[in-house]
Amino acid sequence: MSKIIKDIKKNNSEVIRIEISEFEGKNLIHIRIWYKSKEIDQNTGEYILKPSQKGISLDVSKFDDLKEGIEALGNCIADINSGKETL
């Protein structure tokens, strides 16, 4: 069983999906690219999304490290946007 946390549109045929699931007794965070398959959902009439091999899975115990990295990324982007830093 998994729970979708957020879908971020990457382009017209792909989304970056953030979800949490349980596998072999461990809770995992998944950040993975999903793509539109050629199959259509008979109920909604929309293309069915399928997971690609592009992505990562982390044990939930690594969430604080991931969050810290995202916050540092946000600070770096803010500095770049304000002209304080360049790459």
N, CA, C and O atoms as a Tinker XYZ file with bonds, in Angstrom:
   348  protein
     1  N      0.842000   -1.184000    0.000000    73     2
     2  CA     0.000000    0.000000    0.000000    64     1     3
     3  C      0.882000    1.240000    0.000000    63     2     4     5
     4  O      1.900000    1.283000    0.690000    81     3
     5  N      0.498000    2.231000   -0.761000    73     3     6
     6  CA     1.267000    3.475000   -0.788000    64     5     7
     7  C      0.309000    4.658000   -0.712000    63     6     8     9
     8  O     -0.887000    4.541000   -0.981000    81     7
     9  N      0.870000    5.787000   -0.340000    73     7    10
    10  CA     0.104000    7.025000   -0.269000    64     9    11
    11  C      0.827000    8.071000   -1.101000    63    10    12    13
    12  O      1.996000    8.372000   -0.859000    81    11
    13  N      0.115000    8.626000   -2.093000    73    11    14
    14  CA     0.689000    9.681000   -2.919000    64    13    15
    15  C      0.662000   10.981000   -2.115000    63    14    16    17
    16  O     -0.380000   11.385000   -1.599000    81    15
    17  N      1.812000   11.619000   -2.020000    73    15    18
    18  CA     1.932000   12.879000   -1.288000    64    17    19
    19  C      1.769000   14.056000   -2.248000    63    18    20    21
    20  O      1.046000   15.007000   -1.952000    81    19
    21  N      2.447000   13.990000   -3.409000    73    19    22
    22  CA     2.375000   15.097000   -4.367000    64    21    23
    23  C      2.824000   14.631000   -5.735000    63    22    24    25
    24  O      3.780000   13.867000   -5.863000    81    23
    25  N      2.121000   15.101000   -6.761000    73    23    26
    26  CA     2.544000   14.940000   -8.152000    64    25    27
    27  C      2.957000   16.310000   -8.668000    63    26    28    29
    28  O      2.214000   17.283000   -8.532000    81    27
    29  N      4.142000   16.383000   -9.260000    73    27    30
    30  CA     4.659000   17.620000   -9.829000    64    29    31
    31  C      4.788000   17.406000  -11.333000    63    30    32    33
    32  O      5.539000   16.536000  -11.775000    81    31
    33  N      4.062000   18.190000  -12.117000    73    31    34
    34  CA     4.108000   18.024000  -13.565000    64    33    35
    35  C      5.508000   18.356000  -14.072000    63    34    36    37
    36  O      6.023000   19.450000  -13.841000    81    35
    37  N      6.113000   17.398000  -14.764000    73    35    38
    38  CA     7.441000   17.615000  -15.355000    64    37    39
    39  C      7.297000   18.119000  -16.787000    63    38    40    41
    40  O      7.972000   19.066000  -17.191000    81    39
    41  N      6.412000   17.478000  -17.551000    73    39    42
    42  CA     6.096000   17.872000  -18.920000    64    41    43
    43  C      4.739000   17.263000  -19.263000    63    42    44    45
    44  O      4.038000   16.799000  -18.364000    81    43
    45  N      4.351000   17.251000  -20.532000    73    43    46
    46  CA     3.016000   16.756000  -20.904000    64    45    47
    47  C      2.838000   15.253000  -20.722000    63    46    48    49
    48  O      1.708000   14.766000  -20.696000    81    47
    49  N      3.929000   14.516000  -20.597000    73    47    50
    50  CA     3.786000   13.061000  -20.487000    64    49    51
    51  C      4.393000   12.464000  -19.220000    63    50    52    53
    52  O      4.355000   11.247000  -19.037000    81    51
    53  N      4.958000   13.306000  -18.335000    73    51    54
    54  CA     5.595000   12.796000  -17.121000    64    53    55
    55  C      5.272000   13.657000  -15.907000    63    54    56    57
    56  O      5.071000   14.867000  -16.012000    81    55
    57  N      5.228000   12.992000  -14.747000    73    55    58
    58  CA     5.114000   13.692000  -13.468000    64    57    59
    59  C      6.199000   13.156000  -12.540000    63    58    60    61
    60  O      6.641000   12.014000  -12.669000    81    59
    61  N      6.614000   13.992000  -11.616000    73    59    62
    62  CA     7.500000   13.562000  -10.542000    64    61    63
    63  C      6.581000   13.295000   -9.355000    63    62    64    65
    64  O      5.932000   14.206000   -8.841000    81    63
    65  N      6.534000   12.049000   -8.931000    73    63    66
    66  CA     5.615000   11.661000   -7.857000    64    65    67
    67  C      6.391000   11.434000   -6.567000    63    66    68    69
    68  O      7.397000   10.724000   -6.538000    81    67
    69  N      5.895000   12.058000   -5.501000    73    67    70
    70  CA     6.434000   11.835000   -4.163000    64    69    71
    71  C      5.393000   10.995000   -3.426000    63    70    72    73
    72  O      4.227000   11.380000   -3.334000    81    71
    73  N      5.819000    9.852000   -2.904000    73    71    74
    74  CA     4.888000    8.982000   -2.192000    64    73    75
    75  C      5.600000    8.269000   -1.061000    63    74    76    77
    76  O      6.829000    8.237000   -0.998000    81    75
    77  N      4.813000    7.704000   -0.179000    73    75    78
    78  CA     5.346000    6.918000    0.917000    64    77    79
    79  C      4.681000    5.551000    0.853000    63    78    80    81
    80  O      3.488000    5.442000    0.571000    81    79
    81  N      5.468000    4.506000    1.116000    73    79    82
    82  CA     4.917000    3.154000    1.074000    64    81    83
    83  C      5.646000    2.269000    2.076000    63    82    84    85
    84  O      6.665000    2.650000    2.653000    81    83
    85  N      5.096000    1.091000    2.259000    73    83    86
    86  CA     5.698000    0.104000    3.154000    64    85    87
    87  C      6.162000   -1.066000    2.303000    63    86    88    89
    88  O      5.412000   -1.557000    1.459000    81    87
    89  N      7.405000   -1.520000    2.519000    73    87    90
    90  CA     7.951000   -2.663000    1.793000    64    89    91
    91  C      8.757000   -3.508000    2.769000    63    90    92    93
    92  O      9.693000   -3.020000    3.403000    81    91
    93  N      8.390000   -4.761000    2.884000    73    91    94
    94  CA     9.059000   -5.701000    3.784000    64    93    95
    95  C      9.230000   -5.128000    5.191000    63    94    96    97
    96  O     10.292000   -5.244000    5.804000    81    95
    97  N      8.159000   -4.506000    5.686000    73    95    98
    98  CA     8.159000   -3.977000    7.047000    64    97    99
    99  C      8.844000   -2.635000    7.228000    63    98   100   101
   100  O      8.930000   -2.135000    8.350000    81    99
   101  N      9.336000   -2.039000    6.144000    73    99   102
   102  CA    10.006000   -0.735000    6.230000    64   101   103
   103  C      9.180000    0.305000    5.495000    63   102   104   105
   104  O      8.622000    0.034000    4.431000    81   103
   105  N      9.106000    1.496000    6.069000    73   103   106
   106  CA     8.431000    2.618000    5.407000    64   105   107
   107  C      9.451000    3.354000    4.551000    63   106   108   109
   108  O     10.542000    3.693000    5.009000    81   107
   109  N      9.077000    3.594000    3.301000    73   107   110
   110  CA     9.989000    4.199000    2.334000    64   109   111
   111  C      9.396000    5.455000    1.716000    63   110   112   113
   112  O      8.188000    5.548000    1.498000    81   111
   113  N     10.265000    6.417000    1.438000    73   111   114
   114  CA     9.928000    7.620000    0.677000    64   113   115
   115  C     10.380000    7.364000   -0.760000    63   114   116   117
   116  O     11.522000    6.973000   -1.000000    81   115
   117  N      9.474000    7.586000   -1.712000    73   115   118
   118  CA     9.825000    7.422000   -3.129000    64   117   119
   119  C      9.691000    8.768000   -3.828000    63   118   120   121
   120  O      8.693000    9.467000   -3.655000    81   119
   121  N     10.676000    9.124000   -4.602000    73   119   122
   122  CA    10.628000   10.285000   -5.489000    64   121   123
   123  C     10.978000    9.729000   -6.864000    63   122   124   125
   124  O     12.135000    9.408000   -7.135000    81   123
   125  N      9.986000    9.619000   -7.719000    73   123   126
   126  CA    10.159000    8.880000   -8.964000    64   125   127
   127  C      9.412000    9.552000  -10.102000    63   126   128   129
   128  O      8.367000   10.168000   -9.890000    81   127
   129  N      9.947000    9.433000  -11.307000    73   127   130
   130  CA     9.260000    9.919000  -12.500000    64   129   131
   131  C      8.264000    8.853000  -12.956000    63   130   132   133
   132  O      8.614000    7.684000  -13.119000    81   131
   133  N      7.027000    9.280000  -13.157000    73   131   134
   134  CA     5.973000    8.427000  -13.707000    64   133   135
   135  C      5.639000    8.958000  -15.096000    63   134   136   137
   136  O      5.669000   10.167000  -15.329000    81   135
   137  N      5.321000    8.051000  -16.015000    73   135   138
   138  CA     5.038000    8.445000  -17.389000    64   137   139
   139  C      3.657000    7.945000  -17.812000    63   138   140   141
   140  O      3.132000    6.978000  -17.260000    81   139
   141  N      3.081000    8.631000  -18.809000    73   139   142
   142  CA     1.805000    8.200000  -19.366000    64   141   143
   143  C      2.046000    6.978000  -20.241000    63   142   144   145
   144  O      2.827000    7.028000  -21.191000    81   143
   145  N      1.375000    5.888000  -19.917000    73   143   146
   146  CA     1.490000    4.693000  -20.749000    64   145   147
   147  C      0.528000    4.816000  -21.928000    63   146   148   149
   148  O     -0.197000    5.804000  -22.044000    81   147
   149  N      0.525000    3.828000  -22.783000    73   147   150
   150  CA    -0.401000    3.842000  -23.919000    64   149   151
   151  C     -1.775000    3.302000  -23.521000    63   150   152   153
   152  O     -2.718000    3.338000  -24.311000    81   151
   153  N     -1.877000    2.800000  -22.287000    73   151   154
   154  CA    -3.144000    2.261000  -21.784000    64   153   155
   155  C     -4.041000    3.387000  -21.275000    63   154   156   157
   156  O     -3.564000    4.353000  -20.680000    81   155
   157  N     -5.331000    3.253000  -21.513000    73   155   158
   158  CA    -6.297000    4.255000  -21.062000    64   157   159
   159  C     -7.189000    3.652000  -19.989000    63   158   160   161
   160  O     -7.686000    2.536000  -20.137000    81   159
   161  N     -7.386000    4.393000  -18.913000    73   159   162
   162  CA    -8.278000    3.981000  -17.829000    64   161   163
   163  C     -9.720000    4.015000  -18.337000    63   162   164   165
   164  O    -10.191000    5.054000  -18.798000    81   163
   165  N    -10.407000    2.902000  -18.254000    73   163   166
   166  CA   -11.775000    2.805000  -18.772000    64   165   167
   167  C    -12.753000    3.683000  -17.989000    63   166   168   169
   168  O    -13.775000    4.096000  -18.537000    81   167
   169  N    -12.460000    3.975000  -16.718000    73   167   170
   170  CA   -13.344000    4.796000  -15.889000    64   169   171
   171  C    -13.180000    6.290000  -16.143000    63   170   172   173
   172  O    -14.164000    7.027000  -16.203000    81   171
   173  N    -11.922000    6.736000  -16.293000    73   171   174
   174  CA   -11.666000    8.175000  -16.429000    64   173   175
   175  C    -11.396000    8.597000  -17.864000    63   174   176   177
   176  O    -11.543000    9.773000  -18.196000    81   175
   177  N    -11.004000    7.663000  -18.720000    73   175   178
   178  CA   -10.654000    7.995000  -20.097000    64   177   179
   179  C     -9.283000    8.627000  -20.229000    63   178   180   181
   180  O     -8.928000    9.118000  -21.301000    81   179
   181  N     -8.497000    8.623000  -19.138000    73   179   182
   182  CA    -7.158000    9.214000  -19.154000    64   181   183
   183  C     -6.099000    8.125000  -19.258000    63   182   184   185
   184  O     -6.343000    6.965000  -18.924000    81   183
   185  N     -4.916000    8.522000  -19.728000    73   183   186
   186  CA    -3.816000    7.576000  -19.809000    64   185   187
   187  C     -3.410000    7.134000  -18.402000    63   186   188   189
   188  O     -3.436000    7.925000  -17.459000    81   187
   189  N     -3.039000    5.871000  -18.278000    73   187   190
   190  CA    -2.598000    5.318000  -16.997000    64   189   191
   191  C     -1.126000    5.682000  -16.793000    63   190   192   193
   192  O     -0.307000    5.509000  -17.695000    81   191
   193  N     -0.799000    6.187000  -15.600000    73   191   194
   194  CA     0.589000    6.501000  -15.263000    64   193   195
   195  C      1.294000    5.251000  -14.768000    63   194   196   197
   196  O      0.724000    4.454000  -14.023000    81   195
   197  N      2.553000    5.088000  -15.195000    73   195   198
   198  CA     3.371000    3.968000  -14.756000    64   197   199
   199  C      4.715000    4.503000  -14.272000    63   198   200   201
   200  O      5.214000    5.497000  -14.798000    81   199
   201  N      5.309000    3.837000  -13.258000    73   199   202
   202  CA     6.596000    4.307000  -12.740000    64   201   203
   203  C      7.738000    3.987000  -13.685000    63   202   204   205
   204  O      7.781000    2.913000  -14.284000    81   203
   205  N      8.662000    4.926000  -13.814000    73   203   206
   206  CA     9.876000    4.677000  -14.591000    64   205   207
   207  C     10.959000    4.170000  -13.636000    63   206   208   209
   208  O     10.740000    4.085000  -12.427000    81   207
   209  N     12.107000    3.841000  -14.181000    73   207   210
   210  CA    13.239000    3.438000  -13.347000    64   209   211
   211  C     13.973000    4.646000  -12.779000    63   210   212   213
   212  O     14.860000    4.501000  -11.939000    81   211
   213  N     13.604000    5.832000  -13.236000    73   211   214
   214  CA    14.282000    7.051000  -12.805000    64   213   215
   215  C     13.680000    7.530000  -11.487000    63   214   216   217
   216  O     12.530000    7.967000  -11.443000    81   215
   217  N     14.454000    7.447000  -10.434000    73   215   218
   218  CA    13.989000    7.920000   -9.147000    64   217   219
   219  C     14.804000    7.335000   -8.019000    63   218   220   221
   220  O     15.773000    6.605000   -8.232000    81   219
   221  N     14.385000    7.676000   -6.806000    73   219   222
   222  CA    15.074000    7.181000   -5.614000    64   221   223
   223  C     14.054000    6.709000   -4.586000    63   222   224   225
   224  O     12.899000    7.134000   -4.584000    81   223
   225  N     14.511000    5.826000   -3.721000    73   223   226
   226  CA    13.741000    5.387000   -2.568000    64   225   227
   227  C     14.633000    5.525000   -1.348000    63   226   228   229
   228  O     15.794000    5.115000   -1.357000    81   227
   229  N     14.075000    6.107000   -0.304000    73   227   230
   230  CA    14.827000    6.303000    0.942000    64   229   231
   231  C     14.016000    5.773000    2.114000    63   230   232   233
   232  O     12.790000    5.886000    2.128000    81   231
   233  N     14.689000    5.204000    3.084000    73   231   234
   234  CA    14.027000    4.841000    4.325000    64   233   235
   235  C     13.548000    6.133000    4.987000    63   234   236   237
   236  O     14.228000    7.157000    4.912000    81   235
   237  N     12.381000    6.090000    5.634000    73   235   238
   238  CA    11.842000    7.308000    6.252000    64   237   239
   239  C     12.771000    7.867000    7.328000    63   238   240   241
   240  O     12.665000    9.040000    7.684000    81   239
   241  N     13.675000    7.043000    7.845000    73   239   242
   242  CA    14.626000    7.542000    8.846000    64   241   243
   243  C     15.574000    8.580000    8.236000    63   242   244   245
   244  O     16.235000    9.313000    8.973000    81   243
   245  N     15.650000    8.654000    6.912000    73   243   246
   246  CA    16.507000    9.628000    6.220000    64   245   247
   247  C     15.765000   10.932000    5.898000    63   246   248   249
   248  O     16.333000   11.828000    5.274000    81   247
   249  N     14.489000   11.041000    6.325000    73   247   250
   250  CA    13.701000   12.220000    5.987000    64   249   251
   251  C     14.338000   13.513000    6.484000    63   250   252   253
   252  O     14.365000   14.497000    5.745000    81   251
   253  N     14.848000   13.541000    7.707000    73   251   254
   254  CA    15.453000   14.775000    8.226000    64   253   255
   255  C     16.645000   15.206000    7.376000    63   254   256   257
   256  O     16.840000   16.397000    7.134000    81   255
   257  N     17.444000   14.237000    6.921000    73   255   258
   258  CA    18.574000   14.564000    6.035000    64   257   259
   259  C     18.074000   15.127000    4.707000    63   258   260   261
   260  O     18.624000   16.102000    4.195000    81   259
   261  N     17.031000   14.509000    4.152000    73   259   262
   262  CA    16.444000   14.987000    2.893000    64   261   263
   263  C     15.896000   16.399000    3.071000    63   262   264   265
   264  O     16.127000   17.271000    2.233000    81   263
   265  N     15.176000   16.616000    4.154000    73   263   266
   266  CA    14.594000   17.935000    4.438000    64   265   267
   267  C     15.695000   18.991000    4.586000    63   266   268   269
   268  O     15.567000   20.106000    4.081000    81   267
   269  N     16.762000   18.633000    5.275000    73   267   270
   270  CA    17.898000   19.547000    5.455000    64   269   271
   271  C     18.518000   19.916000    4.097000    63   270   272   273
   272  O     18.868000   21.072000    3.857000    81   271
   273  N     18.647000   18.922000    3.222000    73   271   274
   274  CA    19.187000   19.172000    1.891000    64   273   275
   275  C     18.282000   20.066000    1.062000    63   274   276   277
   276  O     18.768000   20.942000    0.347000    81   275
   277  N     16.970000   19.861000    1.146000    73   275   278
   278  CA    16.005000   20.689000    0.408000    64   277   279
   279  C     16.040000   22.128000    0.921000    63   278   280   281
   280  O     15.989000   23.075000    0.135000    81   279
   281  N     16.127000   22.288000    2.248000    73   279   282
   282  CA    16.216000   23.641000    2.819000    64   281   283
   283  C     17.501000   24.341000    2.368000    63   282   284   285
   284  O     17.473000   25.529000    2.048000    81   283
   285  N     18.620000   23.625000    2.340000    73   283   286
   286  CA    19.883000   24.203000    1.875000    64   285   287
   287  C     19.783000   24.583000    0.397000    63   286   288   289
   288  O     20.307000   25.616000   -0.020000    81   287
   289  N     19.110000   23.746000   -0.388000    73   287   290
   290  CA    18.877000   24.051000   -1.799000    64   289   291
   291  C     18.050000   25.324000   -1.943000    63   290   292   293
   292  O     18.352000   26.176000   -2.778000    81   291
   293  N     17.011000   25.448000   -1.131000    73   291   294
   294  CA    16.177000   26.656000   -1.163000    64   293   295
   295  C     16.972000   27.905000   -0.841000    63   294   296   297
   296  O     16.787000   28.939000   -1.482000    81   295
   297  N     17.855000   27.825000    0.145000    73   295   298
   298  CA    18.706000   28.963000    0.498000    64   297   299
   299  C     19.656000   29.322000   -0.646000    63   298   300   301
   300  O     19.875000   30.498000   -0.936000    81   299
   301  N     20.210000   28.304000   -1.285000    73   299   302
   302  CA    21.120000   28.529000   -2.414000    64   301   303
   303  C     20.378000   29.192000   -3.577000    63   302   304   305
   304  O     20.895000   30.127000   -4.189000    81   303
   305  N     19.179000   28.716000   -3.882000    73   303   306
   306  CA    18.377000   29.303000   -4.953000    64   305   307
   307  C     18.027000   30.752000   -4.633000    63   306   308   309
   308  O     18.076000   31.612000   -5.513000    81   307
   309  N     17.674000   31.028000   -3.380000    73   307   310
   310  CA    17.364000   32.398000   -2.973000    64   309   311
   311  C     18.578000   33.303000   -3.165000    63   310   312   313
   312  O     18.443000   34.435000   -3.630000    81   311
   313  N     19.771000   32.804000   -2.806000    73   311   314
   314  CA    20.998000   33.587000   -2.980000    64   313   315
   315  C     21.288000   33.842000   -4.454000    63   314   316   317
   316  O     21.702000   34.940000   -4.825000    81   315
   317  N     21.074000   32.831000   -5.297000    73   315   318
   318  CA    21.282000   32.994000   -6.738000    64   317   319
   319  C     20.302000   34.024000   -7.294000    63   318   320   321
   320  O     20.692000   34.903000   -8.062000    81   319
   321  N     19.038000   33.918000   -6.909000    73   319   322
   322  CA    18.017000   34.850000   -7.401000    64   321   323
   323  C     18.256000   36.272000   -6.946000    63   322   324   325
   324  O     17.885000   37.213000   -7.647000    81   323
   325  N     18.866000   36.450000   -5.791000    73   323   326
   326  CA    19.124000   37.798000   -5.279000    64   325   327
   327  C     20.463000   38.361000   -5.771000    63   326   328   329
   328  O     20.792000   39.517000   -5.504000    81   327
   329  N     21.227000   37.537000   -6.488000    73   327   330
   330  CA    22.510000   37.984000   -7.003000    64   329   331
   331  C     23.660000   37.824000   -6.040000    63   330   332   333
   332  O     24.781000   38.218000   -6.361000    81   331
   333  N     23.420000   37.253000   -4.852000    73   331   334
   334  CA    24.469000   37.070000   -3.863000    64   333   335
   335  C     25.424000   35.938000   -4.225000    63   334   336   337
   336  O     26.565000   35.908000   -3.765000    81   335
   337  N     24.949000   35.001000   -5.058000    73   335   338
   338  CA    25.761000   33.833000   -5.385000    64   337   339
   339  C     25.559000   33.474000   -6.866000    63   338   340   341
   340  O     24.495000   33.694000   -7.443000    81   339
   341  N     26.609000   32.921000   -7.446000    73   339   342
   342  CA    26.515000   32.390000   -8.808000    64   341   343
   343  C     27.048000   30.957000   -8.771000    63   342   344   345
   344  O     27.689000   30.526000   -7.813000    81   343
   345  N     26.758000   30.258000   -9.833000    73   343   346
   346  CA    27.251000   28.867000   -9.920000    64   345   347
   347  C     28.589000   28.818000  -10.602000    63   346   348
   348  O     29.159000   27.739000  -10.765000    81   347
